[in-house]
Amino acid sequence: MPTPKVLVITPDRLGPSMAGPAIRAAAIADAVSKQNETVLLSLNEASEQIVSGAKVVTTNGKKWVKWADVVIYQGIVLEHFRQLRKGKKFLIADMYDPLHIEYLGSAANTSMYVRRAVLSVTAASIGLQMRLSDLILAASPNQISLWQSHMAAWNVIDPTEYDKDPELKNHTAIVPFGISNDDPSTTTNPFLTNFSGIQKDDPILLWGGGVYDWFDPLTLIEAINKVKTSIPNIRLVFMGGKHPNPDVPVNKIVQKAIDLADSYGLLNKNVFFNNQWVDYNQRHNYLFNATIGVSTHYKSLETQFSFRTRILDYLWAGLPIITTEGDYFADFVRSEKCGEVVKQRDAEDLSKAIIKLLDKTNLENARKNSLRLREEFRWNKVLKPVLEYCANPYKVKKNPLALKRHPRKTPTYYYRRIGEIKREEGIAGILRKTAKKLHLPGAKFY
């Protein structure tokens, strides 16, 4: 068989400013391009060109699907390309982000009818991915258990396959989010140039990435208010501003965090919010000039199956870490002594952890351990299962009696959704999304 041609599809925005899904898709495409002819396709109309070993495209999706032998995709993609549902392509579903679980937390401010409808459609899409994909990628052992349970629930595991492979190793693979293979040195200190209240020797806690409803910035701000009594020059910087993907709405928790910091008199004194999303190739300047990387969240179903990619950025920069208990990385931070793990919603515990970790000896020990642990997450190491599959792809037999469920969005759903879009984005938003849905010229969807 000739060397397979590989297509990587992401619904996220490619460009200088990228969020996790686009970063991961770009890393996969770049790595695979070293052994296979590879194309990276973004379905997002706001995408821009990026530097990659793969050919980067944003149009003619049907053409590239037809061209490819192996298709690696993220999210709700199978519904957009009928050819992918015919079973003739080798399909890898990159399911490192459990969308249905994430949506439970991220859509808390959406109407209940829309939440239920979107969850139903998302669940059906996951079922479709289970039935059609030959390999499912997960970011952690927890996620492997999640997706294998879904496969069993959807009855897609064929008994003949199970008899040969009872651990389903040919069906699923752990591929964590990775860390760059290179370690660039800092070229500037954005804390000094972008925030007038920060001085060179101030201890800086960095919140890397965006602020979403399942995170807990409020307890962190309360903790900073406590810490400043003993460390007046303590600084907390929220690095992620407006999300680079225009389809992602602003979370209300952001305004709540700003209001809380302002009520304590901390805003632009001890607590700072970056207004713009930091370019992917510039984020290291924040990371390498920070003192501690921090990530606080609530205990939830989302937390249990999450894979906080910002923690990897902290490891990449050798930052000591403070994180809340309950997720995958909390166990790593505790066992590898990379920092401190705190109780959820406990400002007192968090403030003590900050003061403890800022001790010079504790800080240096945690930094050494972070630098050691980062080697386990290099892209060239974590992507080995993907590279092996693309070199020798295979089909996995699925149970022909697998459950099939295709819920449809009702007229009531569209009526309510149009009302929401009008309130949030006006008539222009309705026209833009309608053009995209109907694949009209200029929508850049195919």
SULMOCOR-V449505 format. One record per backbone hydrogen bond with DSSP energy under -0.5 kcal/mol. CO is the residue of the C=O (numbers start at 1). NH is the residue of the N-H. If there is no record, write none. Layout:
<<CO,NH> <CO,NH>>
This chain:
<<5,69> <5,70> <6,39> <7,9> <7,72> <8,41> <9,74> <10,43> <12,44> <14,48> <16,18> <16,280> <19,23> <20,24> <21,25> <22,26> <23,27> <24,28> <25,29> <26,30> <27,31> <28,32> <29,33> <31,34> <32,35> <32,36> <37,6> <38,55> <39,8> <39,41> <40,57> <41,10> <44,47> <50,52> <55,40> <55,57> <57,42> <60,64> <61,65> <62,66> <63,67> <64,68> <69,90> <70,7> <71,73> <71,92> <72,9> <73,94> <75,77> <77,80> <77,81> <80,82> <81,84> <82,85> <83,86> <84,87> <89,91> <90,71> <91,93> <91,134> <91,135> <92,73> <92,94> <93,95> <93,137> <96,98> <97,99> <98,102> <99,103> <100,104> <101,105> <102,105> <102,106> <103,107> <105,108> <107,110> <111,115> <112,116> <113,117> <114,118> <115,119> <116,120> <117,121> <118,122> <119,123> <120,124> <121,125> <122,126> <123,127> <124,128> <125,129> <126,130> <127,131> <128,132> <129,133> <135,93> <136,173> <137,95> <138,175> <140,144> <141,145> <142,146> <143,147> <144,148> <145,149> <146,150> <147,151> <148,152> <149,153> <150,154> <151,156> <151,157> <152,155> <154,403> <156,158> <156,399> <158,161> <158,162> <159,163> <160,164> <161,165> <165,168> <168,171> <168,172> <171,136> <173,138> <173,175> <179,379> <188,190> <189,192> <189,193> <190,194> <191,195> <195,198> <199,202> <203,205> <203,235> <204,206> <204,291> <204,292> <205,207> <205,237> <206,208> <206,294> <207,239> <207,240> <209,240> <210,212> <212,215> <214,298> <216,220> <217,221> <218,222> <219,223> <220,224> <221,225> <222,226> <223,227> <224,228> <226,229> <227,230> <227,231> <231,234> <235,205> <236,272> <237,207> <237,239> <238,274> <244,246> <245,248> <247,249> <251,254> <251,255> <252,256> <253,257> <254,258> <255,259> <256,260> <257,261> <258,262> <259,263> <260,264> <261,266> <261,267> <262,265> <266,269> <266,270> <266,271> <270,236> <271,268> <272,238> <275,242> <279,282> <279,283> <280,283> <282,285> <282,286> <283,286> <283,287> <284,288> <286,289> <286,290> <287,290> <291,320> <292,206> <293,322> <295,324> <296,216> <300,304> <301,305> <302,306> <303,306> <306,328> <307,309> <308,311> <308,312> <309,312> <309,313> <310,314> <311,315> <312,316> <313,317> <314,319> <315,318> <320,293> <321,340> <322,295> <323,342> <324,327> <327,331> <328,332> <329,333> <330,334> <331,335> <332,336> <333,337> <333,338> <333,339> <338,321> <340,323> <342,325> <343,346> <345,347> <346,350> <347,351> <348,352> <349,353> <350,354> <351,355> <352,356> <353,357> <354,358> <356,359> <359,363> <360,364> <361,365> <362,366> <363,367> <364,368> <365,369> <366,370> <367,371> <368,372> <369,373> <370,374> <372,375> <373,376> <374,377> <375,378> <377,179> <378,381> <378,382> <379,383> <381,384> <383,386> <383,387> <384,388> <385,389> <386,390> <387,391> <388,392> <397,158> <399,402> <410,414> <411,415> <412,416> <413,417> <414,418> <415,419> <416,420> <417,421> <418,422> <419,423> <420,424> <421,425> <421,426> <422,426> <425,429> <426,430> <427,431> <428,432> <429,433> <430,434> <431,435> <432,436> <433,437> <434,438> <435,440> <436,439> <440,443> <446,61>>
